[in-house]
Amino acid sequence: MLDGFLLQQEMPKSSLANPQDFREAHEWSFRSLAKTIVLKHGGIDPQKLLSLLVVPVAAMGVRERNRARTFHIHSYGLDVLDDIFASNPPAVAEWTALEPRRKTVTDAYRWHPNYAGLLPVNVSVYGLNLTFVEFLPQFRPSSPTPLLADGDAKEALLENILALAMGSINAGIPLRPVEGSGPEGTLLALPGRFVRGESGSWTWRALFSTWEEYTRGEHGELDNLLDSLGFRHTPAEIMIAFNTL
């Protein structure tokens, strides 16, 4: 369990990149990472906490800081909340204090027929007394699928998504869902990059419009990432299958 459970402090505005900006830059990968870890460990019941430890990559000036490349994920852990409370009694009061935030997220999603509950995620910065907590909604599959019945196929799929999410985050390649990126209206995440405009602001741009347009040799970092993962299926095929879980 990481030290500083549920401690929240204001992030420095000049000396260090904001880990919340980093997480938002990799929104799809962080959510997919959380979903995958939960599925690999039997769901969110009993209530669990996902802890992520991130390491600053480099100290850069604010204007030159690409939010997708400011940290790496060092490690993660999934713990049962009651076990945390048993070993760290002060955490009970901290958890209780976060009830208004949990209620806000729950109220936003309770209408969804497949809403299963919340997963608290605690992100800490290595070597610094900085951490933030967020609550990610989790959903049950909308209908039974062959992947849910085939344990080996499901486990292989989850390992692929885990590797893709972790790999894209640590390679600084932000993935984002894009309308029209998948077959028959399927929403798939595409790799992109942040481009800094004349005003100094950063804008995410997809490397291509669909995975079918991906051509090796045009995007070296993406080539290296996919080579290192060694997938037997295309990223699009993996994402389509993952969307059924």
N, C-alpha and C positions, 0 to 999 in steps of 0.2 A: 504493500500500500504506500502511495506517495505521501511524503510529509506535506503539511499545509492543506489538509483536506478542507475544501469549501472556503478557504481564505480568499477574499477578493480585494484587490487593491487597484487604484488608478494606475494605468499604464503610463510610463514615461513618454513624453511627446517628442523627445529629441535624441536621447542617448540610445534607445533601443526600439526596434520595430515592435508593433503591437501584435501579439499572438492572435487576437481576435480578428484582425484584418487578414492575417495569414490563413486562419481557419475559413473565413468567408471566401477567400480566393479559391480555396479547394473545397467548396461546399459539397459538391457531389461525392468527392472521394472520402471526405470525413463522414458523411451520412452513410455511404456504402460500407465503409470500414466498420462503423458502429453496428449497422444491421448485420453484417457478416459475423462479427464476433459474437453478437447475441445469439444468432442462429446456431453457431457452432457450439454454444454452451447452454442450449436448452431453453432459450427464451428469457424474458425479463421477469418471470415469476419463479422463485421469489425475487423481490425488487433488487436490482443490481446497480452498481456504479462502474462506469468505464473511466479509467484513469489513463491519460496520455501524457507522456513526458517529452517535451520538445526542446531542441538545442538550437541556440542562435547560430546561424551560418556565418555572419559577418556583420560588423558595425559599419553602416553606410550612412551617408547624408540623407536627409528626409526626401529631397527631390529625386535622388538617384535610387530610391528604395523600391524595388519590385516586390510587392507584397507576397507574390507566389514563391519567392526564393529567399525568404528571410529566416526560415527555420527548417530543421529536419525533425521527423519523428524518431526519437531514440528508442522508446519502448512503450508498451501498453499493458494494462492489466484489468481484469474484470473481477469484481468482488461483490459478494452478497452484502447488502446494506446492513442487515442485522449483525453480521460478523464484524463489520467496521464499528458499529455502535458498541459492541461488546468489548472490543479492544481499545476503543477511543471514545469514552463516554461524553466528552465535550462536543463531539460531532452531532449528538442528538439535538442539542439546542441550535446548532448551526443549520441543521437540516430543517428544523421547524421554522426557522426564520425565513427560509426560502419558499415556504408554502404559497405566498401570494404569486410568486413567479410560476410555480408549478400549476396553480389554478388558471393563470392566464393562458398558458399553453394548452392545458387540458380543455378549457372552454372553446379554444379555437379549433379543436379537432374532434371533440366528442360527438359531433354530428356524423362523422364518417362511419359508415357501417363496419369497416374493418379495423377501426382504431383499437389498439391493444393496450396502450398505456405509454408511459414516458420512460426514457432511458436518460438518467443524469450523466453528463460527461464532464469530467474535471480535467482541465488542461493546465499543466504546470510547466514553467520554464526552468530548465536545468541550471543550477547554480544561483538562481535568484528567487527571492521570496515573492514571486508573481504567479498568480493562477486565476482562472476564471471558470465558472460553471455555467453550463447551458443544459436545456432539457430537450431531447430529440423525440418526437412522436414515433412510435413503432406501430406497424400494421400487420394484420394477419393476411395471408394470401386470399385473393378474392374467390378462387376456386381450386379444387384439387388438381395437381399436375403430376405427370409421370416422375418428374424430378423429386417430388416429395416422397414418392413411394420407393424410389431407388436410392438407398442410402449412399452407395459408393459414388453415383453420379452427382448427387447433391453435395457431398463432401468435396469432390473434385471441383465443382463449380464454385463453392465458397472459397476454396484455396486460391482459385484463379482471381476472383474478385478481390480477395484480401491482398494478393500480390500486386494487382493492378492499382488498387487504391493507395497502398503504401508506396509503391514504386513511383507513381505519378506525383505524389506529394513530395517525395524526397528528391525527385528529378526536377522539381519546379515546373511541371507541366500541368496546368490546371485544366480539369475536365469539367464541362458544363453541358447540361441538357439543352438541346436545340430543337425547335419545332421543325418537323419535316425531315429529321435526320435519320429516321428508321423506316422500314417497310410498312406500308399501310397505316401510316399515321403514328407508328411507334416512336416514342420520345427516347432518344439515345443521347448519351453524353459524348461530346466531341472534345478532342484535345485542342488547346489554344495557347495563346500567350498574351501577356499584358504589354501594351504599346503605350509609351508615354507621349502625350501630346505637347504642343507648344506651351500650354498653360501649366504643364507639370503634372497634370492628372493622368492616371493610368486607365486604359480601356481594354477589356478583354476582347480578343478577336480569335475566332475559330481558324484552325489551320486549313480546314476544308469543310465542305457542306455536308458530306456523308462519308461514312467509313469506306464506301466503295471507291471514293475519289483518292484515297490514300495511296501514294506511290512511294515505294522505298527509294531513298537517295535524295529526296527533297526536304526531309526533316530529320536531320542527323540525330538529334537528341531523342526523338520519338522512336526512330529505328533502333537506337541503342537500348531504350527501355523495353521495347517489345522483344528484342533479341534476348535480353537478360531474363525475361519472363518465360520464354519457351512455350507459349500456348500452342495447343493442338487445334484450337478453334480461333476464329477471328474475334477481335474485341467486340464487334457488333453482335455476333452469335452469343458470346458470353453474357453481354448485357441484356439481350432479349430473354435469355433463360433466367437470368437473375431477377428480372422484373416479374417473373411468375411466382417468386418465393415471398 
